């Protein structure tokens, strides 16, 4: 969107919201320096500004999404594993726009096919699902593959590793904005890298995730939990961290 700017008798256009950008001259030494963040020692490790949600030692940051009781997934050997019928888990803390990193592995022994094979999911703000699935040599509907924005956008490519192998997922999420009357002022947007490959490129989220239903936005809080799905398959997660982004 462009805003008209009047200057004397001339009219110019510049991007709306650019006031902060144009407060400073080009290469102005008075412009505030970027905050220093120390990156992780190895690729995928949390930087110094991250909120660590799971470091392999326990589920202290997680509770049952159903009733708020203690999370009942199994923790062993540095990972957490879905325990069938214990239900989804969610973070105790709530978040808005963020960078979320996590690693996951589907079962090494293949059982089932399509959506019954290594199925789980990551719900940003408890509403918007990035699919977790064993999509290696597994045919299913396109908008349900691993790293799809479930029911909305298939991944640009299938970058899945084989069953039992650890896979990385990096999500850059910008939350939706709502007016006081509930109208959507700005829809959410999401970028996803699956195993280092861009598979969702700043796409506009159409609404909350539902199965076989196209949904419309429902107003919600500016900050909500991250939720991991129990879909009945023993999917494993490790190295989960989040860095908040400015709105």
C-alpha positions in Angstrom: 0.0 0.0 0.0 1.3 3.5 -0.9 0.6 6.7 1.0 0.5 10.1 -0.7 2.9 12.7 0.7 2.4 16.4 -0.1 5.6 18.5 -0.3 5.0 22.1 -1.5 3.2 21.7 -4.9 4.5 18.2 -5.6 3.0 14.9 -4.7 5.1 11.8 -4.0 4.4 8.2 -3.1 6.1 6.1 -0.5 5.2 2.9 1.3 2.6 3.4 4.0 4.2 2.9 7.5 7.6 4.2 6.2 7.8 7.0 8.8 10.3 5.1 10.9 12.5 4.3 7.9 12.6 8.0 6.8 13.4 9.4 10.2 17.1 8.7 9.4 19.4 9.9 6.6 21.1 7.2 4.6 24.1 5.9 6.6 23.2 8.1 9.5 25.6 7.3 12.4 23.0 8.4 14.9 20.6 5.7 13.9 20.3 3.1 16.8 22.5 0.1 16.4 21.0 -3.4 16.0 20.7 -5.3 19.3 23.5 -7.9 19.6 22.3 -11.6 19.6 24.8 -14.4 20.0 23.9 -17.2 17.5 23.9 -20.9 18.6 27.3 -22.6 18.4 25.9 -25.1 15.9 23.3 -24.7 13.1 19.8 -25.0 14.6 20.8 -24.3 18.2 19.0 -21.5 20.0 20.4 -18.0 19.8 20.8 -15.8 23.0 17.4 -14.1 22.5 15.5 -17.4 22.2 12.9 -18.8 24.6 13.8 -22.5 24.9 10.6 -24.6 24.9 12.2 -28.0 25.0 15.9 -28.9 25.6 15.5 -32.6 25.9 15.3 -32.8 29.7 11.6 -32.3 30.6 8.2 -30.9 29.8 8.2 -28.1 32.3 7.2 -25.6 29.5 4.2 -27.7 28.4 0.8 -28.7 29.6 -2.2 -30.7 28.3 -4.1 -28.6 25.7 -7.3 -30.3 26.9 -7.4 -29.5 30.6 -4.2 -27.7 31.6 -2.9 -30.7 33.5 0.7 -31.9 33.3 1.8 -33.0 29.8 1.8 -36.8 29.5 4.1 -37.3 26.5 7.2 -39.4 27.0 10.7 -37.9 27.4 13.8 -40.0 26.7 17.2 -39.7 25.1 16.8 -35.9 24.5 13.5 -36.0 22.7 9.8 -36.0 23.6 7.5 -38.6 21.9 3.7 -38.5 21.4 1.9 -40.9 23.6 -1.3 -42.1 21.9 -4.6 -40.8 23.3 -2.9 -38.5 25.9 -4.0 -35.5 23.7 -2.3 -32.4 22.3 0.1 -30.5 24.4 0.6 -26.7 24.4 3.1 -24.2 25.8 2.4 -22.6 29.2 3.5 -19.2 27.7 1.7 -17.4 24.9 3.3 -15.8 21.9 2.5 -13.7 18.8 4.8 -13.0 15.8 7.8 -15.3 16.1 10.5 -17.4 14.6 10.0 -21.0 15.7 12.6 -23.8 15.3 11.9 -27.4 16.0 13.1 -30.8 14.9 11.0 -33.9 14.5 11.2 -37.6 13.4 8.5 -39.9 12.3 8.6 -43.6 13.3 11.5 -45.6 11.7 9.1 -48.6 11.2 6.5 -47.6 8.6 2.9 -48.3 9.5 0.0 -47.1 7.5 -0.1 -44.7 4.6 -1.3 -41.3 3.6 -2.4 -39.4 6.7 -2.0 -42.4 9.0 1.8 -42.4 8.6 3.8 -40.3 11.1 1.1 -37.7 11.5 1.3 -34.8 14.0 1.3 -31.0 13.6 2.5 -27.7 14.9 -0.2 -25.1 15.7 1.0 -21.6 15.8 -1.1 -19.4 18.1 -3.2 -22.6 18.8 -4.9 -22.0 15.4 -2.6 -22.2 12.3 -1.2 -25.7 11.6 2.1 -26.6 9.9 1.7 -30.3 9.1 4.1 -32.9 10.4 3.9 -36.2 8.4 6.1 -38.9 7.0 5.9 -37.7 3.4 8.9 -39.8 2.2 7.6 -42.0 -0.7 4.1 -41.5 0.7 1.2 -40.3 -1.5 -1.5 -38.1 0.2 -3.5 -35.0 -0.6 -1.1 -32.2 -1.6 -2.2 -29.7 1.1 -1.6 -32.4 3.8 2.0 -33.2 3.1 4.8 -32.5 5.6 5.4 -28.7 5.9 2.1 -27.8 4.3 0.0 -25.1 5.8 -2.6 -27.8 6.4 -5.7 -27.6 4.2 -4.5 -24.3 2.6 -1.0 -24.5 0.9 0.9 -27.5 -0.2 4.7 -27.2 0.3 6.5 -25.8 -2.8 8.5 -29.0 -2.8 8.7 -32.3 -0.8 11.9 -32.0 1.1 11.2 -34.9 3.5 13.9 -37.2 4.9 13.2 -40.9 5.3 11.3 -42.5 8.2 13.1 -42.3 11.5 15.5 -39.5 10.4 15.6 -36.2 12.2 14.2 -33.3 10.2 14.3 -29.6 10.9 11.5 -27.1 10.6 11.9 -23.3 10.8 8.8 -21.2 10.8 8.7 -17.4 10.5 5.2 -16.2 11.5 3.5 -12.8 11.6 0.3 -12.8 13.5 -3.0 -11.4 12.2 -4.4 -8.1 13.4 -8.0 -7.5 14.3 -9.9 -4.3 14.7 -12.0 -3.7 17.8 -15.1 -4.7 15.8 -13.5 -8.0 15.0 -12.7 -7.3 11.4 -9.4 -8.5 10.1 -7.0 -5.6 9.6 -4.1 -7.7 8.5 -4.1 -11.4 7.8 -1.3 -13.6 9.2 1.6 -14.6 7.1 4.0 -17.5 7.3 7.3 -18.7 5.8 8.5 -22.3 6.4 11.9 -23.9 5.8 11.8 -27.7 5.9 15.3 -29.2 6.2 16.7 -25.9 5.1 14.5 -25.7 2.0 11.9 -22.9 1.5 8.6 -24.7 1.2 6.2 -21.8 2.2 7.3 -18.4 1.0 5.6 -15.6 3.0 2.1 -16.9 2.2 -1.0 -15.3 3.5 -2.9 -17.4 6.0 -6.5 -17.8 5.0 -7.9 -18.6 8.4 -7.7 -21.1 11.3 -6.9 -24.7 10.4 -9.8 -27.1 10.2 -10.2 -30.5 8.6 -11.9 -30.4 5.2 -13.3 -26.9 5.9 -12.4 -23.5 4.6 -12.5 -21.2 7.5 -12.7 -17.5 8.1 -10.7 -15.6 10.8 -12.2 -15.4 14.2 -10.9 -12.6 16.4 -8.5 -13.9 19.1 -5.8 -12.6 21.5 -2.6 -11.1 20.3 -0.7 -13.8 22.1 -1.6 -17.5 22.3 0.2 -20.8 22.9 2.1 -23.1 20.6 0.4 -26.5 20.3 1.7 -29.9 19.3 -0.7 -32.5 18.0 -1.4 -36.0 19.2 -2.7 -37.7 16.0 -2.1 -41.2 17.4 1.4 -41.7 15.9 4.6 -41.8 18.0 6.3 -38.8 16.4 9.3 -37.4 18.2 10.3 -33.8 18.8 13.5 -32.2 20.0 15.4 -28.8 20.1 12.3 -26.5 20.2 12.9 -22.8 20.7 11.2 -19.5 19.8 12.4 -16.0 19.2 9.7 -13.3 19.3 9.5 -10.9 16.3 8.2 -7.3 16.4 4.8 -6.6 15.0 
